[in-house]
Amino acid sequence: MKVILHRYPYKIFYSIEFDHIYIIAIAHQHRRPEYWVNRIS
């Protein structure tokens, strides 16, 4: 899932699990917005 913050140029990518919310990435939309994709393991 992702959330776009309209007031700020960031996207927050997250996963909702049974008892946790995991933040996968917080990415600036204008500065290399997909730089974090290769970091997912």
N, C-alpha and C positions, 0 to 999 in steps of 0.2 A: 504494500500500500504506500501511498505517498500523499503528502500534504503540501500545497503551495501556499506560502505565506505572502499574502497580497501586499502588505505594507513593507515587507523586506524582500530582497531578491534571493530568497533561499527556498530550497525544497527539502523536506524531511522525509526520508524513506524509512519505514519501520515495519515490523512484523508483530502481530498480536498472537501470543501463545496462550495456553491455558491459564497460567498464573503470572505471566510477565509480558511486558511490551519491550521489544528489542529495537533500539535505534540502530539502523544499518548505516545510514549516511546522512549528513547535512551538507548539501551542495549549493554553492553559489550558482545562480542560473546564467550569469553572464561571463564568469571566469572559468573556462574549461568545465562545463557542467557535468560531464561524464567521467571525470578523472578517477573517481572512486570505484568504478565498475570492475576493474581488474584486481582490486584489493579484496574482493569477496572470496572467501575460501569455503 
